[in-house]
């Protein structure tokens, strides 16, 4: 650190400013973009659910039998590149799933019975290694969305849609990294420049203080000599 306290304050302030930008990226910009991805995914799922509804609900507002919409909804799942897609009946029974082993399983969970069956959507983001709402192990980063199938106020069933957003998150990571790299390099350069300037200023201050001390000492020496010589000491008697 520097000998001058004021220069130390300037350097510490410069370091803090240099690190504020990365912290803003980590704790504000990155989460904001991540939330935007999830919100967009939820909107996509809602539009998809409205599209799927026409394939599985009859004109009189009843769920069709699974064998009548199996191929249509399977093609839609492939077309929209969904990780997984399920259709539940009103009772929570799985009447369709892109994973055949799920068919026939009844969803008795709190989310389904107390949120989705009441006509409200539910969204959860699941990371690699965690488990879905139904307890399935997650691979990649997923957005799991429940969307109720309604006929007016009547609950007919629900969709459960799994979107894999790993590619979007990876793209976001690269974007944030590239966006942060150049400004961070510039800030480090300016921090180094400030350090050099402060170092030179500190040396100049040390030199000036040394000169002041030397002048003060010389002045004191002259004063002491003048006091010791006294008045008339430099006159001679003939």
C-alpha positions in Angstrom: 0.0 0.0 0.0 0.9 3.6 -0.2 2.4 5.9 2.5 -0.2 8.5 1.9 -3.5 7.7 3.5 -5.6 9.6 0.9 -3.9 7.7 -1.9 -4.8 4.4 -0.1 -8.5 5.5 0.0 -8.4 6.3 -3.8 -6.9 2.9 -4.6 -9.4 1.0 -2.4 -12.3 2.9 -4.0 -10.9 2.1 -7.5 -10.7 -1.6 -6.6 -14.3 -1.6 -5.3 -15.5 0.1 -8.5 -13.6 -2.4 -10.6 -15.3 -5.4 -8.9 -18.8 -3.9 -8.8 -19.5 -4.6 -12.5 -18.8 -8.4 -12.3 -20.9 -8.6 -9.2 -23.8 -6.8 -11.0 -23.5 -9.4 -13.8 -23.5 -12.3 -11.4 -26.2 -11.2 -9.0 -28.5 -9.1 -11.2 -28.0 -9.3 -15.0 -27.5 -13.1 -15.2 -30.5 -13.9 -12.9 -32.7 -11.4 -14.8 -31.9 -13.0 -18.1 -32.5 -16.5 -16.6 -35.9 -15.4 -15.3 -36.7 -14.0 -18.8 -35.9 -17.4 -20.3 -38.1 -19.2 -17.9 -41.0 -16.7 -18.4 -40.7 -17.0 -22.2 -40.7 -20.8 -21.8 -43.8 -20.7 -19.7 -45.5 -18.5 -22.3 -44.5 -21.0 -25.1 -45.9 -23.8 -23.0 -49.3 -22.0 -22.6 -49.6 -21.4 -26.3 -48.7 -25.0 -26.9 -51.2 -26.2 -24.4 -54.0 -24.2 -26.2 -52.9 -25.9 -29.4 -52.8 -29.3 -27.9 -56.2 -28.8 -26.3 -57.9 -28.8 -29.7 -56.4 -32.3 -30.3 -57.7 -33.9 -27.1 -60.9 -32.1 -26.3 -64.2 -32.9 -28.1 -66.5 -30.2 -29.4 -68.8 -30.8 -26.4 -66.0 -30.2 -23.9 -65.0 -33.7 -23.0 -61.6 -35.4 -23.1 -61.1 -37.8 -26.0 -60.0 -41.3 -25.5 -56.2 -41.6 -25.6 -56.1 -43.9 -28.6 -57.9 -41.2 -30.7 -55.2 -38.5 -30.1 -52.1 -40.6 -29.4 -50.4 -40.1 -32.8 -51.4 -36.4 -33.1 -50.1 -35.4 -29.7 -46.9 -37.6 -30.1 -46.1 -35.8 -33.4 -46.7 -32.4 -31.6 -44.3 -33.4 -28.9 -41.7 -34.2 -31.5 -42.4 -31.1 -33.5 -42.1 -28.7 -30.6 -39.0 -30.6 -29.3 -40.4 -31.2 -25.8 -38.4 -33.2 -23.3 -41.5 -34.9 -22.0 -45.3 -34.5 -22.3 -48.1 -35.9 -20.1 -51.9 -35.6 -20.1 -53.8 -36.2 -16.9 -57.5 -36.9 -16.5 -59.7 -35.0 -14.1 -58.9 -37.5 -11.4 -55.1 -37.1 -11.9 -54.7 -40.4 -13.8 -52.0 -40.3 -16.5 -53.9 -41.1 -19.7 -51.0 -40.2 -22.0 -47.2 -39.8 -21.6 -44.3 -39.7 -24.0 -42.8 -42.2 -21.6 -45.2 -45.2 -21.8 -44.3 -46.4 -18.3 -46.1 -43.4 -16.8 -49.5 -44.3 -18.3 -52.0 -45.3 -15.6 -50.1 -43.7 -12.7 -52.3 -41.3 -10.6 -51.0 -38.0 -9.6 -52.0 -37.4 -6.0 -49.6 -34.7 -5.3 -50.3 -31.4 -3.6 -49.4 -29.4 -6.7 -51.9 -31.2 -8.8 -54.8 -31.4 -6.4 -54.5 -28.0 -4.8 -53.2 -25.8 -7.6 -53.7 -27.3 -11.0 -57.1 -28.9 -10.3 -58.2 -25.5 -9.1 -57.6 -24.1 -12.6 -54.2 -22.5 -12.0 -50.9 -23.2 -13.8 -47.8 -24.1 -12.0 -44.1 -23.7 -13.1 -40.9 -25.1 -11.5 -37.3 -24.9 -12.7 -35.3 -28.0 -12.0 -31.5 -28.3 -12.3 -29.3 -31.2 -13.1 -29.5 -33.9 -10.5 -32.6 -32.6 -8.7 -36.0 -34.2 -8.9 -39.2 -33.1 -10.7 -42.4 -32.3 -8.9 -43.4 -36.0 -9.3 -40.0 -37.2 -7.9 -38.3 -38.1 -11.2 -34.6 -37.5 -11.5 -33.8 -34.6 -13.8 -31.2 -34.6 -16.5 -30.2 -31.2 -17.8 -32.0 -28.0 -16.8 -35.7 -28.3 -17.2 -38.8 -26.1 -16.8 -41.7 -28.2 -15.6 -45.1 -26.7 -16.3 -48.6 -27.9 -15.3 -51.4 -26.3 -17.4 -55.0 -27.1 -16.5 -57.4 -28.1 -19.3 -60.6 -26.2 -18.7 -64.0 -26.1 -20.2 -65.3 -22.8 -18.8 -65.1 -23.4 -15.1 -65.0 -27.2 -15.4 -61.7 -28.9 -14.8 -61.2 -31.6 -17.4 -57.5 -32.6 -16.8 -54.1 -31.1 -17.2 -50.9 -31.1 -19.3 -47.5 -31.6 -17.8 -44.9 -30.2 -20.2 -41.1 -30.5 -19.7 -39.0 -28.1 -21.6 -35.2 -28.6 -21.7 -33.7 -25.2 -21.4 -30.0 -26.3 -21.1 -29.1 -25.0 -24.5 -30.6 -21.6 -23.8 -28.9 -21.4 -20.4 -25.5 -22.4 -22.0 -26.0 -19.7 -24.7 -26.8 -17.2 -21.9 -23.6 -18.2 -20.1 -21.5 -17.6 -23.2 -23.3 -14.3 -23.9 -22.7 -13.0 -20.3 -19.1 -14.2 -20.3 -18.3 -12.5 -23.6 -20.2 -9.4 -22.6 -18.3 -9.2 -19.3 -14.8 -10.1 -20.6 -13.9 -6.9 -22.5 -15.3 -4.5 -19.9 -13.5 -6.5 -17.2 -10.2 -6.4 -19.1 -10.6 -2.6 -19.6 -11.3 -2.1 -15.9 -8.3 -4.1 -14.9 -6.2 -2.1 -17.3 -7.4 1.2 -15.8 -6.9 -0.2 -12.3 -3.3 -0.9 -13.2 -3.0 2.5 -14.7 -4.4 4.1 -11.6 -2.0 2.0 -9.5 1.0 3.3 -11.5 -0.3 6.9 -11.2 -0.8 6.6 -7.5 2.5 5.0 -7.0 4.3 7.9 -8.8 2.2 10.4 -6.8 3.1 8.6 -3.6 6.8 8.8 -4.4 6.5 12.4 -5.3 4.7 13.1 -2.0 7.5 11.2 -0.1 10.2 13.3 -1.9 8.3 16.6 -1.2 7.9 15.6 2.5 11.6 14.8 2.6 12.4 18.2 1.1 10.0 19.9 3.6 11.7 18.1 6.5 15.1 19.1 5.2 14.1 22.7 4.8 12.6 22.7 8.3 15.7 21.2 9.8 18.0 23.7 8.0 15.7 26.5 9.1 15.9 25.3 12.7 19.7 25.1 12.5 19.9 28.7 11.2 17.6 29.9 14.0 19.7 28.1 16.7 22.9 29.6 15.3 21.3 33.1 15.3 20.1 32.7 18.9 23.6 31.4 20.0 25.5 34.3 18.4 23.3 36.9 20.1 23.3 40.6 19.3 26.6 42.2 18.5 28.6 39.0 18.5 29.8 39.6 15.0 31.3 43.1 15.8 35.1 43.5 16.4 37.1 45.7 18.8 40.0 47.7 17.3 
